[in-house]
Structure formats: C-alpha cells, structure tokens
Amino acid sequence: MSTLRQRIERALDDETVKIQHEMFEKCAVSLLRNIYPSLESVAGGTDGGLDGRFIQDGKTIGLLITSSRRWAGSTANLRKNLKSVSANYPDIDTIIFSSLADISMKRRQSLEKIAKNLGFTLSKVFGKDWFVDQFYDHPDWRKIILDLPDGPSSFSLQPTGWKSRMSTHHTIGRQQTFDKINRCDSDVLLFGLPGIGKTHVAANLPNVVFLNSTVVGPGLVDDLLSFRPSHVVVDDSGRKTSQIQLLREVREAENFDFKIVATCWPHQRSDVARNLNQPTEIHIDRLSRAEIGEILRARGIARTALIARILEQSDGRPGWAINLANLIIEHKDIHTAWSGIGLQAAVVTSIENLGLDRRALTVLGTLALIGELDERETPRFADLLGIPRIEMIELLESIATAGLIDVSLQRTYEVLRAVGQPMNLYGTQPGLMSASLACAVFFSEVSQPVSIAEVKTAFPEKVGSVLQRQCDSYHLNSQRNYLPDNEEIEHWGVLKQDTTLLQSFAAIGPRQSCFCAEATLRGVHDLLQKGNSGKALLLAEGFAASIGVMHWSDDSSVIQSFLGILNLLSTANVDYQNAIGKLITSLQYTMPGEVPSPKRKIEFLRSLREAAIPPEQETVFIRTLSRLATPVFEVSYLDPEQPATFVMTSGAWGIEELERIGELSTQIVRDMWGDLAPLSQSYLLDLLDGWVRIAYLGVTFRISDKQREAAKTVSLSLASFMAKSISDPGVRSRFNDVARPLGLGLEEPDRLFFALSEDLDFRLGTEAAIVHRDASITTALKPYLSCDPGVLMEWLNCHSDSLQLANSKDSIPNLFGVLANQQIDHLIWARSADTAGYTRESKPLIAESVKRGTLSISDVEDLASSKARFQTLLEAVIEHSDDSLVIRECLTRTSTKDFSGVHPYSILRSNALAREALFTHENVEIRSLCAAIWAASPALDVQDDAWRRAILQHDFCEQGCAASLYDEALQNILQHDVDLFAQLFRSHLLSSAEKHSINFTPWEYALDSADPRAKNKVWSQIKCSSQAADAFWAIARNDFAWAKSQTSDPGFKLTAKDLLESYSFTASTTYELMELVEVFRPLHPDAGGLALAMDSGMVSGSESEVLQQRLDILHQLSASDDPYLAEIGKKGVSLYAPRLARAYRRERIAEVRGRLI
C-alpha cells in the first residue's frame, strides 16, 4: 500500500486531527456531485436537518452528512437529523447518508433499520473507505480537510480501494496467465467479468504500479523515473482511454520500457485494444471451485461448510469470494455472507459501472423472481415492467456482459416443426444471490415495480419459482413478507412435486408444516387411486426429505401423516424403504464437513413414542423405528471443492446420545413387543442387531470403550426383554443369531423347524455339511412319514412364514429333496404337495417317480390336468425318463406356452431318447428351440440329422429362454461345422432385415476366435446380402489383417461410405485410426468421415482427454509425407479442434459451478 494512503487512514483514525464539520459538508457535497450531478447543498441554519438534496426519477432524495468518526456518533446524528427532516420536509422519504465512521454491511443494515423505524428508506451509505479513496484522488480536499501534503499521486503500489488485508498476493489458478504475460513483448489487455480477478492478476506482476485516476502530465515523468516500473496498470481502463494514450506518449518520448497493462470488461475490449495498439489480449476466466477453495483457506476460512456456501455464491469469481470471506473474518457477519445479501453491493456496483439506469436492478430482481426467461417470453417480460421491448433486450444483453445473468443457447421444439429453433435462455446465477436480489426488489421497503400478483398473472407457468422466492423472503428475514397461499403450495409443491418449494414452505412454521403433511397424504392417496404408484412414491420421498426442517410436536399431524403415507404405500405393495431413508437423512442433515447432530432424530423418536398408532400402521411404525433408532450415523456429500468426489462419513453417536436413543427405543419396545406380529418383531431384531454390532463386533470407524459400553447396556436391555416373550419359531431363530454375541439363546422345541433353519456347519467342509444337514432333516421327518402327507403339508403352511423370518429361503426345497430319498409313494406325496401349493417344490418327488419307472400314462394324464404340475412333470420326464411312451405322451400334450416355462438346463440334461423326441416334435418352435439349447452342449453331434433340420428352423432373433446360451451354442456350431454356421448366419440376416432389427452379439462372440479360413468361408456366403456391411464388421471384429485383406480384394463390392456408416454403429469393434485408414485406403474414403470414425467404440476419461488424444493422432497424420494420410489428418484437425475447445469450456464451467458432466 502507498505511504500516502496509510497516512490518510491514520489521519481519519486519529481524533486529535480536527475536522471542521462545515468544511467537511462542503467537501462531501462536492465529491458526491460526481455521482449525483444535480446535487445541491442546503445552507446551514436553515437546513431543517438536511445537508443536501437532488432529483432522481422525478423524486427528491435527501442527503445527510456527519463528520463523526465514531459509530455511536454517526447513529445519533442520523436519528436526530431524520427527525428534523420528517418535521420540515414531509415530501422526502428517501435518504443517502455519508459519514467518516467505518461502516460494514452489518452496520449499514442497522442504519437502514433506524431509517425504517423513522419512516425513511436509506438508499445509499458512504463511509470511511469511500472517503479514503476520495481524499487520495482529490489532493485539494485532502489538504483542506486533513492538512496532508501531496504524496506520489501519479502511481500507487496497489489498486485503489485495497487495504492491508488484501496485500497478500497469490497466483492460484493463474500461473498460465502470468507465464503468457511474462513471455509477451507487447502491452497487455486483461478482460473479464467483474469480480473475476483482473486487478489481482495485475497486482501480482513483478515491479508493478497502478496509475491513479487523477494524473498530472508534468508529474507523471518524474514519478516514472522514481518508480522505474516494469508494468504500469490502468485499472478499469474502459473509461480511461485518454490516460492510456498519455502513457504511450510519455513512454515513446522519454524512451521508457514499461508495459502497459489495461483491465476492462468484455464489452470494452475492442475500444481499449485500439488505444493500446495490438496488445496481447488475455481473457481472465472464472476459477474452479478447488482453486477458490484454496484461496479461501489461505484467507483463513477453514470450515468446509463455510467454503461450500461461499463457493455456491461466488460463481467462480475470486473477488466475490474474498469479499464474502472478509465479511466473515473481519466483520464477524456470517449471516450477511451466508444468505446472499453480501453480494448485493457487488451487483449494484457492477450495474453502476456499466452506466445502466436503475431499471437494470429491477430487471435483474424480476428475472430472479420468475427463474428463467427465453427469448419468446421477453415481450411479456417487457410489458410486465413497462419497458419498451427493444430497450428490454438491450438491458438483458448489457446485464449479461457483467456476468450477472447466464445466457445459454437452448433448442426449443414447437408443434409441427421438424427442426428445433435455437433460443437464448436467460437466468440469474448463482442461486443464493438470485434469491437475495428478488428479495431486495420485491420484499423490501422500496416500492415494488409490479405486484407479486401481476407477476403470477403475466407468467402463470412460473408461479412455482415466484412461490419459492416468497418463501425465501421469509427465510432471509426480508423487510416484507408475502407468504404463499396453501392452495398454491398444494398445487405447485405437492401435485407438481417440487420438493424444494415444499421444504421451504414447511420450514416457515407449525401451521405450514401440518398443511404440507396433510396435503402430501392427500396427494399420495389420489395418485395411488389413479394407479400412479411411481409418482406417489416420489411425492412421499420428497415429503420425507422435508421433515428435518419441519415443525412438529407430539400431537402434530406431521408424524401421523408420514406414517399414514407409508401405510398407503405398503397397502399398494410399493416399497417405501427409500422414503424412510430420506427421513433419516433429513433428520440428521448437516452442512458439508460437519458432524451431524442427533437432536432432531431424538425429538422425532420421542414424538413417535407418544404417538397413537392405529393397528393397521403397526408394521410401518416398527420399520421406521428399527431404522431410525440405530446407534450409528452415515452422511455423504459431494466435496464442494471437488464435485466429482463423493465424501462419506460414518460413526457412532456420542455417549449421552447413545443412552438417550437407547432409552427411547427400549421404552417403545417394552410397550409394544408382546402385542406385535412376528413380522414386526423380526424388524425390531434388525434394530437389536445394529446395537449388538457396535457393542461386540468390528466396525469400519473408530469407537471408544465408553461408546461400546453404552451400546452393550442398550443391547442387553433390549435383548433381555425380547427374550421373555417370543413364541414364533422364525423370530426365535433370528433372535438366536442376533443375540449370540450377548451369550443369550432360546431353545427351539420343534425339531423339524430346527433342522430346516439350522445353518450349514462349513467347518465340516461343504459336502459333509450338506450331508449332515440332510441327515438332521431325515431324522426330524420320520414322525411325519407314518402320517398322511397332508399332515406335513399343513405343518409347512403353518411354518412357511416363520421359515422366511429365519432367513431359511432354501429350507422348503431342501425338505422336498430329502423327502424324495425316502421310501414313500412319491406321486401321492407330490399330489398332496400340489394341493397345498408346493407344486414347483415337489419336482424332486415327481422326478424320483420318473427315475424309478413308476409313472404310468394315467399318471401323466392326471398330472397334465394342471399347468403348473405339467411343467414340473415335463422337466422331470425330459431329464430322467427312459420310457418312450411316457416321453411321447408328455410331448404330445406340450404346447409352445407350456414349453416356455421349462428351464433350458433340463434340455441340456436330457438323454438321447428325450432329445430325439424333442428334435422331431410336431411344433416347429419347440423342436427348433430345443435344438438351439442343445447346441450349447459339449456333447453336441452336428451330424445328427434330426438336430440339423431343427436348428435350421430356429430364429436366432428370438430372445426367449435359449438366448442366454446363444454365445456358447454358435461358437460350438462354428467349431464343428463352418458351413452350417454360415448358413445360419445368412438366415439370421434375412430374418433381421424383415424385422428391421439385428443383433450381432452372439455371432461376434463365436467369430472372435475363428481363424481367417473360417471367416473367409462365412463371408463368402453373406457378402452379397443387404446387411453385408454390418456383417463385415461382425466377422472382422478386431482382426485388422483379415479386414484389410478383404478391402484390398479387387472383387470387394462394398463402398467406403456404406462400410463407414456401419462401422459407426458397431460398438464392439474398435480399430486404431492408423489401422482403420489402411483398411479403407483401397476404397478411397471421405477424409472427414474417416477421421470421425474415431467417435465409434467405448472410451474412458473425460471428453477433453479423449478429444485431445484423437487430435494428437490427427496432428501426426497431418504432418505425414503420404498425401492420403495428410489429408485425413488435416480434415480431422479442422473437425476435432472446435469440439475440443467446446469440451474444455463445458468442463471448466462444470468445475466452476460444481456440476458433474
């Protein structure tokens, strides 16, 4: 910082330096007249509290001036003078205020509140920082007011307005820019958006000085001789072209060797460049989130949550980010920085620097209110604000030059138009600033440009965005609030499923929370009634995600509605577990980098405990409790500085929280356990399992001994109470598994249930464990074998749910497998099983009957009377029967529909007798399907005439039960009979052409390992087909030598265009470009089309990385001495270079905005 500026600041801080109030009034009016040309002073003694006034937009604005350098003195002066103005100037209600006190954003808000309470609007405040700059730039007033002599006024070592806190220079994210400046020999023009860091880049140049805004010609040469700078910076040079000219003239006349470095906005670039005479022009772009995060940490912002919030607002502009950081560090004003209000001053300054009138802020605030605006809507927008349409377009474009709105090109599609029409889409960025601007224009003491109702009428399709801003105004503590109507929220938040709007409205207060809960319940009910379960679930999840910000009490409808919503979903057989997950996430939501608090979770648990639960909601209540009352938390978020990085944090709650959660859980379990259905009890065992795991078992996060002890206490309390009243064997089995680490266990009195639910003892080895299990089941079955089969089936029906609760999903198949090995009448037991609903499970019984040859024709007729029984019989007969009569009887009765349920592996396990009958079946679909399945068998005999006739009738376009075996089947056929394979391939191509769809995958798989001779044989049979180009790549695969040999053949009929087009649709075949150009060389391809062929196939890496790799190859080709290769390379470079530039731009925007692409 220059010595003169330090002296000015010290003089203003030193109260021994006397400042004459009357003279300071004259000084302030004189300096402010540069901003308000019509400003006139009011003579003292007759001023009635007013020091000056001017007319703006037909309205009189008053000026109040105080020379007080203390905050208390300034506020007292403001109150006193406003009271006088109120009494003497009733027509004045808007004031600007100037003071020599240090006035931060927070203090400005306090001054605005004082003015508001006295009936005034404080539109602008000029404090100490502003006067420091003015005294520096205006030496006459500096001498008169502070009695400071001249300093080195032509130059300063830092930009105007910088303080000592900003003197720490950094080059984060700008190293390439500095390298470019240091390499160039010309003057430099740095252009970019406001707040982007142009001035900071300039300030970091070696041996740099900044030209002050007031320059005296004769003194300029002496100052240059004194400083001997390498770089002279003309900041904000768009309005200082004459100073640039002066510097150039002095440099040439005196033979100085400094570079002029000019900074300006993008729209000023051409004018400034003309005055610099062919400068090196450098665009200063936004920084990435990672780069700004590094700057913020260097500035002293360490909390990830604060960094995330600043990144959300700064939009890649380091200047904005540092301003917000200073609000937090220096002024301790987190609210202003957090809410978006802190950026308002930067926005207003940008608008003023553009030279726009006050309508620009109105346009910006209205755009922020309605969200986005496309070009078709600008006439409506202009009419709404009463601004001529041409002027509106000019205003939007001007605001866009400051980067205060985003302008993106979107393609909109209109009815009866085949081609979309490109349209500009305008939108405010970033979101928090957008909300703040809308509030400043529509929800402040300043009169609204139009009413909220008028905006909704003009843009009915954007009412949702307006409602969101109405809610934002409440949360940002705006001076005025216009809360949305309930009916609007039900339509736009609930029916249109705007989760953000729903959250914002519900967070306002208890009434709003209850309304949202009840409206969502109605919405879910109506959607389910209409059969739209998907939307109903999304609505439920959105509501669950909002509960964490809602207001509820024990008798609140929020909790009752949530359980009611889950019950509706459960009744409609919709999985609602994700909704419970959203609830948990919302209750323990925390900012990035922060440890979650269990406070809201405990409050919700307490309210659940007090809630009156209807019997029909028991299950959803218990499932919610079992997931909510866990002792651990898990939070995840995208790293705000590296959005492609997902951060996950897990851990156990603190000791006191564990005890409180455990206490609430235990109370609920004790109150309900004995009356719960077995299914609900099993869900609570999941809860117990969570506590046992952190108490006794290993976890992936650190946990203290005291936390483990607290979890042990809760685990024992829960388990001890549960163990007292468990009657269901499935719940008992599950309890024993969960409570084993506690040393607790319950004996199972039912030996068959125990045998079926017992885990395999793998310590014996897998086979021995299975033998041991089957022996236990055999022993437990003995009492039932002497009874009617219906006794066992009744037992199964009574215990099937319990077996599921015991996680014994294979228990019933295991039972029937063991039963088949017993000395029983297998068909009688199978019929009993079928009657009881165990048709598929009884297959081992029918299979055993078939193997023993005890199955008669009458038995076949009986079993065929039921479709489910017949399919079971059919599989058993195909796999095991040696009786040709039984096989024929079964297959005679078999239709295509029956066969669709037969497992393919039954065919693969069939014997020769069954296969002969299958391959000669009267139904062509059945015999061809069986032939296709059998083709995958290692035992395939391609000389089997019956099989050959059947396989030639199979349509490989069909994706039935054989489709999963096509790869192995076709490979098997190719290995044994190339001619047959080629014949099948040709038939497949003809069938595909008729169906306008083709699948080469299994054929490619088979041909992948084929030798060139086999490929030639196949190609010779299909090269004249209409799909020959597609088939060419299926045969070639990645065999470059074979592909080149074919295209080099003088008899090759395909054109380069046809072959290139088919290659572009072949994802599984990818050649290096150097290989591809040689394949196509004999065909004289189009150079651009061949270069673009690199787009085919799978790639890895970012878009820019992939395109850069392709460009490197193309550059190598373009430098080749081979004209053919050089032409492809040059054409490819012209096609790929613009794509690479666009990719870099998209990726950079994604880095700045924190988006994934």
VENNORHU-V631626 format. One record per backbone hydrogen bond with DSSP energy under -0.5 kcal/mol. NH is the residue of the N-H (numbers start at 1). CO is the residue of the C=O. If there is no record, write none. Layout:
NH/CO  NH/CO
This chain:
6/2  7/3  8/4  9/5  10/6  11/7  12/8  13/9  14/10  15/13  17/14  18/16  20/18  24/20  25/21  26/22  27/23  28/24  29/25  30/26  31/27  32/28  33/29  34/31  35/32  36/32  37/35  39/36  40/53  42/51  43/41  46/43  50/47  51/63  52/63  53/40  54/61  56/59  59/56  61/54  62/94  63/52  64/96  66/98  74/70  75/71  76/72  77/73  78/74  79/75  80/76  81/77  82/78  83/79  84/80  85/81  86/82  87/83  88/84  89/85  92/89  93/91  95/121  96/62  97/124  98/64  99/126  100/66  100/68  103/101  104/102  108/104  109/105  110/106  111/107  112/108  113/109  114/110  115/111  116/112  117/113  118/114  118/115  119/116  120/115  121/93  122/120  123/95  123/121  124/95  126/97  127/125  128/101  131/127  132/128  133/129  134/130  135/131  136/132  137/133  138/134  139/137  142/138  143/139  144/140  145/141  146/142  147/142  147/143  148/142  153/151  155/152  156/210  162/159  166/163  167/164  169/167  174/171  178/174  179/175  180/176  181/177  182/178  183/179  184/180  188/260  189/280  190/188  190/262  191/189  191/282  192/264  196/193  201/197  202/198  203/199  204/200  204/201  205/202  208/205  209/231  210/156  211/233  212/154  215/213  217/215  220/216  220/217  221/217  222/218  223/219  224/220  225/221  226/222  227/223  228/224  230/207  231/207  232/259  233/209  233/231  234/261  235/233  237/234  237/263  239/236  240/237  244/240  245/241  246/242  247/243  248/244  249/245  250/246  251/247  252/248  253/249  254/250  255/251  256/251  259/230  261/232  261/259  262/188  262/260  263/234  264/190  268/265  269/266  272/268  273/269  274/270  275/271  276/272  277/273  280/187  281/279  282/189  282/280  284/191  284/282  285/283  287/316  289/1151  292/288  293/289  294/290  295/291  296/292  297/293  298/294  299/295  300/296  300/297  301/296  302/300  307/303  308/304  309/305  310/306  311/307  312/308  313/309  313/310  314/310  315/311  317/314  318/316  319/195  320/195  321/317  322/318  323/319  324/320  325/321  326/322  327/323  328/324  329/325  330/326  331/326  332/328  333/327  334/332  337/333  338/334  339/335  340/336  342/336  343/340  344/341  347/343  348/344  349/345  350/346  351/347  352/348  353/349  354/350  355/351  355/352  356/351  360/357  361/358  362/358  363/359  364/360  365/361  366/362  367/363  368/364  369/365  370/366  371/367  372/370  373/426  375/424  377/374  378/374  378/375  381/377  382/378  383/379  384/380  385/381  386/382  386/383  387/382  392/388  393/389  394/390  395/391  396/392  397/393  398/394  399/395  400/396  401/397  402/398  402/399  403/400  404/399  406/427  408/406  408/425  410/408  410/423  412/410  412/421  417/414  418/416  421/412  422/420  423/410  425/408  426/373  426/424  427/406  428/371  429/404  434/430  435/431  436/432  437/433  438/434  439/435  440/436  441/437  442/438  443/439  455/451  456/452  457/453  458/454  459/455  460/457  462/459  463/460  466/462  467/463  468/464  469/465  470/466  471/467  472/468  473/469  474/470  474/471  475/471  476/472  477/474  478/473  480/443  489/485  490/486  491/487  492/488  493/489  494/489  495/490  496/491  497/494  498/492  498/493  499/497  502/498  503/499  504/500  505/501  506/502  507/503  508/505  509/506  513/509  514/510  515/511  516/512  517/513  518/514  519/515  520/516  521/517  522/518  523/519  524/520  525/521  526/522  527/523  528/524  529/525  530/526  531/528  532/527  533/531  536/532  537/533  538/534  539/535  540/536  541/537  542/538  543/539  544/540  545/541  546/543  547/543  547/544  549/546  550/547  556/553  560/556  561/557  562/558  563/559  564/560  565/561  566/562  567/563  568/564  569/565  570/566  571/567  572/568  573/570  574/569  579/576  580/576  581/577  582/578  583/579  584/580  585/581  586/582  587/583  588/584  589/586  594/591  602/598  603/599  604/600  605/601  606/602  607/603  608/604  609/605  610/606  611/607  613/611  614/612  617/614  618/615  621/617  622/618  623/619  624/620  625/621  626/622  627/623  628/624  629/625  630/627  633/651  635/649  637/647  639/642  639/645  645/642  646/644  647/637  647/645  648/646  649/635  651/633  653/631  658/654  659/655  660/656  661/657  662/658  663/659  664/660  665/661  666/662  667/663  668/664  669/665  670/666  671/667  672/668  673/669  675/672  676/672  676/673  681/677  682/678  683/679  684/680  685/681  686/682  686/683  687/683  688/684  689/685  690/686  691/687  692/688  693/689  694/690  695/691  696/692  697/692  697/693  708/704  709/705  710/706  711/707  712/708  713/709  714/710  715/711  716/712  717/713  718/714  719/715  720/716  721/717  722/718  723/719  724/720  724/721  725/722  726/723  727/725  732/728  733/729  734/730  735/731  736/732  737/733  738/734  739/735  740/736  741/738  742/739  743/739  743/740  744/739  749/747  751/749  754/750  755/751  756/752  757/753  758/754  762/760  764/761  765/762  769/765  770/766  771/767  772/768  773/769  774/770  775/771  776/772  777/773  778/774  779/775  780/776  781/777  782/778  782/779  784/781  785/781  785/782  786/782  787/784  791/788  792/788  793/789  794/790  795/791  796/792  797/793  798/794  799/795  800/796  803/799  804/800  805/801  806/802  807/804  808/803  809/807  811/808  814/810  815/811  816/812  817/813  818/814  819/815  820/816  821/818  822/819  824/822  826/824  829/825  830/826  831/827  832/828  833/829  834/830  835/831  836/832  837/833  837/834  838/833  842/838  842/839  843/840  844/841  845/842  846/842  847/843  848/844  849/845  850/846  851/847  852/848  853/850  854/849  855/849  856/854  860/856  861/857  862/858  863/859  864/860  865/862  866/863  870/866  871/867  872/868  873/869  874/870  875/871  876/872  877/873  878/874  879/875  880/876  881/877  884/882  887/883  888/884  889/885  890/886  891/887  892/888  893/889  894/891  899/895  900/896  901/898  902/899  906/903  907/903  907/904  908/904  909/905  910/907  911/878  915/911  916/912  917/913  918/914  919/915  920/916  921/918  924/922  927/923  928/924  929/925  930/926  931/927  932/928  933/929  934/930  935/931  936/933  937/934  940/937  942/940  944/941  945/943  948/944  949/945  950/946  951/947  952/948  953/950  954/951  956/954  958/955  963/960  965/962  966/963  969/965  970/966  971/967  972/968  973/969  974/970  975/971  976/972  977/973  981/977  982/978  983/979  984/980  985/981  986/982  987/983  988/984  989/985  990/986  991/987  992/988  993/989  994/990  995/991  996/992  997/992  1004/1000  1005/1001  1006/1002  1007/1003  1008/1004  1009/1006  1010/1007  1015/1011  1016/1012  1017/1013  1018/1014  1019/1015  1020/1016  1021/1017  1021/1018  1022/1018  1022/1019  1023/1019  1025/1022  1028/1025  1031/1027  1032/1028  1033/1029  1034/1030  1035/1031  1036/1032  1037/1033  1039/1036  1040/1038  1043/1039  1044/1040  1045/1041  1046/1042  1047/1043  1048/1044  1049/1046  1052/1049  1059/1055  1060/1056  1061/1057  1062/1058  1063/1059  1064/1060  1065/1061  1065/1062  1066/1063  1067/1065  1069/1066  1070/1068  1075/1072  1076/1072  1077/1073  1078/1074  1079/1075  1080/1076  1081/1077  1083/1080  1084/1080  1084/1081  1090/1086  1091/1087  1092/1088  1093/1089  1093/1090  1094/1091  1095/1092  1096/1093  1106/1102  1107/1103  1108/1104  1109/1105  1110/1106  1111/1107  1112/1108  1113/1109  1114/1110  1115/1111  1116/1112  1117/1113  1118/1114  1119/1115  1120/1117  1123/1121  1126/1122  1127/1123  1128/1124  1129/1125  1130/1126  1131/1127  1132/1128  1133/1129  1134/1130  1135/1131  1136/1132  1137/1133  1139/1135  1140/1136  1141/1137  1142/1138  1143/1139  1144/1140  1145/1141  1146/1142  1147/1143  1148/1144  1149/1145  1150/1146  1151/1147  1152/1148  1153/1149  1154/1150  1155/1150
